[in-house]
Amino acid sequence: MRYRRFGRLAWQVSDVGYGMWGVAGGEGGWTGSSPSAGMEALHHAIAAGCNFFDTAWIYGRGESERMLGSALRDHPEKKLYVATKVPPKNREWPSRRGDRIEDIFPAAHIHEYVGRSLECLGADSIDLLQFHVWEDAWAGEQSWQRAVEDLKRQGMIGGVGISVNRWEPANVLDTLRTGLIDSVQVIYNIFDQAPQDQLFPLCRELDIGVIARVPFDEGSLTGMLRETTTWPEGDWRASYFVPENLAPTLARVEALRAALPADANMARMALRFILASDSVATVIPGMRSVAHVDANLACSGAEPLDPHTLELLRRHRWDREPTWWSQ
């Protein structure tokens, strides 16, 4: 396992971290997970050197945090970094232009969910507290600034981060310039390369840690989706891969597949593309089984992609605008 510096917080984090949305199941999540398989995968990842875990209260309504808390207690000898998120009070993802921060993240709500997360985790402090949606228009609002400064002063949180809305990597730049944000979590993959334009350069300038999420474009970049793919009722992917999205996505995937060597593993290539960026501190694929852990963590020790392959992958950039199904 290789480790990278996590911005100005200076943590040494595994370059392949653990995304914990899929492992929790429950309302609004991913089907196909089981608590026993999830816990086995967590322990396996920790034993292999993974030390960065991204969760949120909304993932299973505390279940993901409880699972992580159990794993933390089973490995007291290891320093494992916990990143969790405060859900928007209105329970809407993403936030919308014109939303008021007092309706989405009032100070009392931030404090309440820090308390809930600490209880679920069984911990006294959270390493990284993230806002689960964001509008850059809120940058200068005093309410959230006072809330996070108070939580830091009390020792309840270590750092503060923002999880940027899908396909809106510039909707955070003014907030980063406040000096109060230690990390940013953003969708970055072979298709979604827009963070390279403005966000990554500013993060390098301000020494802000970057967490790359959705490395497989919600599964399309594994190469496993088909026109006939369906998901059980209640699975979040059924609301994302609607016909308006699935058909153009599959066309892009097939174009990428045709450009790669016949024996290329698409999922492995997707992770290695992200790890080729020195702006990224850690990438957080979802992992619901030991097999997922082994496959993804193996990319940490892989040889860097050669310049020719990187250039080939960069040609598959796909700039998209948020729409009704993009969530």
C-alpha positions in Angstrom: 0.0 0.0 0.0 1.2 3.5 -0.9 0.5 6.6 1.1 0.1 10.3 0.2 0.1 13.5 2.2 -3.5 14.7 2.8 -3.0 18.4 2.2 -2.2 20.8 5.0 -3.6 18.4 7.6 -0.4 16.4 6.7 -2.0 13.0 7.3 -0.4 10.1 5.5 -3.4 8.3 4.0 -3.6 5.3 1.8 -3.9 6.4 -1.8 -6.8 3.9 -2.2 -9.3 4.6 0.6 -12.6 3.0 1.3 -15.9 4.4 0.2 -18.7 3.2 2.5 -21.9 4.1 0.9 -22.5 0.8 -0.9 -21.6 -1.4 2.1 -24.3 0.1 4.3 -27.4 -0.8 2.2 -30.7 0.7 3.4 -33.0 3.4 2.0 -31.5 5.3 -0.9 -28.5 3.1 -1.1 -27.1 0.1 -3.1 -28.6 -3.3 -2.9 -26.6 -6.5 -2.8 -24.6 -5.8 0.4 -24.7 -7.8 3.6 -23.4 -6.8 7.1 -21.2 -9.9 7.4 -19.6 -9.5 4.0 -19.2 -5.8 4.6 -17.5 -6.3 7.9 -15.2 -9.0 6.5 -14.2 -6.6 3.7 -13.5 -3.8 6.2 -11.2 -5.9 8.3 -9.5 -7.2 5.2 -8.9 -3.7 3.9 -7.5 -2.6 7.3 -5.1 -5.6 7.4 -3.9 -4.7 3.9 -3.0 -1.2 4.9 -6.0 0.9 3.9 -6.4 3.7 6.5 -8.8 6.2 5.1 -12.6 5.6 5.4 -15.3 7.8 3.9 -18.8 7.4 5.3 -21.8 9.6 6.1 -24.7 9.4 8.6 -27.2 9.1 5.6 -25.5 5.9 4.5 -27.9 3.4 6.1 -29.1 6.1 8.5 -26.1 5.6 10.7 -25.4 1.9 9.8 -22.3 2.6 7.8 -20.9 4.6 10.7 -21.7 1.9 13.2 -20.0 -0.7 11.0 -16.9 1.5 10.8 -17.0 2.2 14.6 -16.9 -1.6 15.2 -13.9 -2.0 12.9 -12.1 0.9 14.7 -12.6 -0.8 18.0 -11.2 -4.1 16.7 -8.0 -2.4 15.5 -7.0 0.0 18.3 -3.3 -0.4 17.3 -3.8 1.3 13.9 -4.4 4.9 13.1 -7.4 4.9 10.8 -8.8 8.2 9.5 -12.6 8.7 9.6 -14.3 11.1 7.2 -18.0 11.5 7.6 -20.7 14.0 6.4 -23.5 16.1 7.7 -26.6 15.5 5.6 -28.5 18.5 4.3 -31.5 19.3 6.6 -33.9 19.2 3.7 -32.6 15.8 2.6 -32.1 16.9 -1.0 -29.1 16.0 -3.1 -27.7 18.1 -4.7 -28.3 21.5 -3.3 -29.9 24.1 -5.6 -29.0 27.6 -6.7 -30.9 29.9 -4.4 -31.0 27.5 -1.4 -30.3 29.3 1.9 -27.7 27.9 4.2 -30.1 28.4 7.2 -32.4 25.9 5.5 -29.7 23.4 4.6 -27.0 23.6 7.3 -28.1 25.7 10.2 -25.6 25.6 13.1 -27.9 23.6 15.4 -28.2 20.9 12.7 -24.5 20.7 12.2 -23.9 20.2 15.9 -26.8 17.7 16.1 -25.4 15.4 13.3 -21.8 15.6 14.7 -23.3 14.2 17.9 -25.2 11.5 16.0 -22.1 10.5 14.1 -19.9 10.4 17.1 -22.5 8.2 18.9 -22.7 5.8 15.9 -18.9 5.6 15.6 -18.4 5.3 19.3 -15.8 7.9 19.1 -14.8 11.1 20.8 -13.7 13.0 17.7 -14.2 12.8 13.9 -11.0 13.3 11.9 -12.8 15.0 8.9 -16.3 16.4 8.9 -17.7 17.2 5.5 -20.7 19.0 4.2 -22.6 16.6 2.0 -23.8 19.2 -0.5 -22.6 22.8 -1.1 -23.3 26.1 -2.8 -20.4 28.5 -3.2 -22.8 31.4 -2.5 -22.5 30.3 1.1 -18.8 31.0 1.3 -19.1 34.2 3.4 -21.9 33.1 5.7 -20.8 33.3 9.3 -23.1 30.6 10.7 -21.3 27.6 9.2 -17.9 29.2 9.9 -18.7 29.7 13.6 -20.1 26.2 13.8 -17.0 24.4 12.5 -14.6 26.7 14.4 -16.6 25.8 17.6 -16.4 22.1 16.9 -12.7 22.3 16.3 -12.2 24.2 19.5 -14.1 21.6 21.4 -12.0 18.8 19.8 -15.0 17.2 18.3 -13.6 17.4 14.7 -10.1 17.6 13.3 -10.6 19.0 9.8 -13.4 20.3 7.6 -14.2 19.3 4.1 -16.8 19.8 1.4 -18.3 17.1 -0.8 -18.9 18.9 -4.1 -22.2 18.4 -6.0 -22.0 16.1 -9.1 -20.5 17.8 -12.1 -20.0 21.2 -10.3 -16.3 21.2 -9.4 -16.1 25.0 -9.6 -19.0 25.4 -7.1 -16.7 25.6 -4.2 -13.7 27.8 -5.2 -14.7 30.9 -3.2 -15.3 28.7 -0.1 -11.9 27.2 -0.4 -10.4 30.7 -0.4 -11.9 31.4 3.1 -9.0 29.3 4.5 -11.5 27.2 6.6 -11.6 24.2 4.4 -9.0 21.4 4.6 -10.3 19.0 2.0 -12.6 18.7 -1.0 -14.3 15.6 -2.2 -15.1 15.6 -5.9 -16.2 13.2 -8.7 -13.1 12.5 -10.8 -12.6 9.7 -13.2 -11.8 9.0 -16.9 -15.1 10.6 -18.0 -15.3 13.4 -15.4 -12.0 15.2 -15.8 -13.3 18.8 -15.2 -11.8 19.1 -11.7 -8.4 19.4 -13.4 -9.3 22.8 -14.9 -9.8 25.0 -11.9 -10.3 22.9 -8.7 -7.1 21.0 -8.7 -4.8 24.0 -9.3 -6.5 25.9 -6.5 -6.2 22.9 -4.1 -2.5 22.7 -4.9 -2.1 26.4 -4.2 -4.0 26.3 -0.9 -2.6 22.8 0.1 -6.1 21.3 0.3 -6.5 17.5 0.3 -8.4 16.0 -2.6 -10.6 13.0 -2.2 -11.6 11.5 -5.6 -15.0 9.8 -5.5 -17.1 7.8 -8.1 -13.9 6.3 -9.8 -16.0 3.9 -11.8 -18.8 6.4 -12.8 -21.2 4.5 -10.5 -20.2 1.3 -12.2 -20.1 2.0 -15.9 -16.3 2.2 -16.0 -16.1 -1.4 -14.7 -17.3 -2.4 -18.2 -20.0 -4.6 -16.6 -23.2 -2.6 -17.5 -25.4 -3.7 -20.4 -28.5 -2.3 -22.0 -30.4 -5.0 -20.2 -29.0 -4.3 -16.8 -31.6 -3.7 -14.1 -31.5 -3.1 -10.4 -33.9 -4.2 -7.6 -36.6 -1.7 -6.5 -35.1 0.9 -4.2 -31.5 0.6 -5.5 -30.2 4.1 -6.1 -28.6 3.1 -9.4 -32.0 2.5 -10.9 -32.8 6.2 -10.5 -29.4 7.2 -11.9 -29.0 5.0 -15.0 -32.3 6.0 -16.5 -32.6 5.6 -20.3 -31.5 9.2 -20.8 -28.2 8.3 -19.1 -27.7 4.6 -19.7 -27.7 4.7 -23.5 -25.1 7.5 -23.9 -23.0 6.1 -21.1 -22.8 2.7 -22.7 -21.8 4.3 -26.0 -18.9 6.1 -24.2 -17.9 2.9 -22.5 -17.8 1.0 -25.7 -15.7 3.7 -27.4 -13.3 3.5 -24.5 -13.2 -0.3 -24.6 -12.4 -0.2 -28.3 -9.5 2.1 -27.7 -7.9 -0.1 -25.0 -5.9 -3.3 -25.5 -8.2 -6.3 -25.7 -6.8 -7.7 -22.4 -7.2 -4.4 -20.5 -9.1 -4.5 -17.2 -11.3 -1.4 -17.3 -11.9 -1.1 -13.6 -8.1 -1.3 -12.9 -7.4 1.2 -15.7 -10.0 3.6 -14.2 -8.3 3.5 -10.8 -4.8 3.8 -12.2 -5.9 6.9 -14.2 -7.0 8.6 -11.0 -3.8 7.6 -9.1 -1.8 9.2 -11.9 -2.8 12.6 -10.7 -0.6 14.0 -8.0 -3.4 16.4 -7.0 -5.4 13.4 -5.6 -4.6 12.4 -2.0 -6.9 9.4 -2.0 -9.5 7.7 -4.2 -12.5 6.0 -2.5 -14.0 3.2 -4.5 -17.0 1.4 -2.9 -16.1 -2.1 -1.7 -18.7 -4.6 -0.5 -16.6 -7.8 -0.5 -13.1 -9.1 0.0 -12.8 -9.5 -3.7 -13.5 -5.8 -4.3 -10.9 -4.9 -1.7 -8.2 -7.1 -3.2 -8.9 -5.8 -6.7 -8.9 -2.1 -5.8 -6.1 -2.1 -3.3 -3.9 -3.9 -5.8 -3.9 -0.7 -7.9 -2.0 1.1 -5.1 1.1 -0.8 -5.9 0.7 -0.9 -9.6 3.3 0.7 -12.0 2.3 4.2 -13.1 0.5 4.4 -16.4 2.8 5.4 -19.3 2.3 8.8 -20.9 0.8 7.3 -24.1 -1.9 5.5 -22.1 -2.7 8.5 -20.0 -3.1 10.6 -23.1 -5.4 8.0 -24.7 -7.6 8.0 -21.5 -7.7 11.8 -21.4 -9.3 11.8 -24.8 -12.4 10.2 -23.3 -13.2 13.2 -21.2 -17.0 13.8 -21.1 -18.2 17.2 -19.8 -21.7 16.9 -18.5 -24.2 19.3 -17.0 -26.3 18.5 -13.9 -29.8 17.4 -14.8 -32.9 15.9 -13.2 -31.4 12.4 -12.9 -27.8 13.3 -12.0 -28.5 13.7 -8.2 
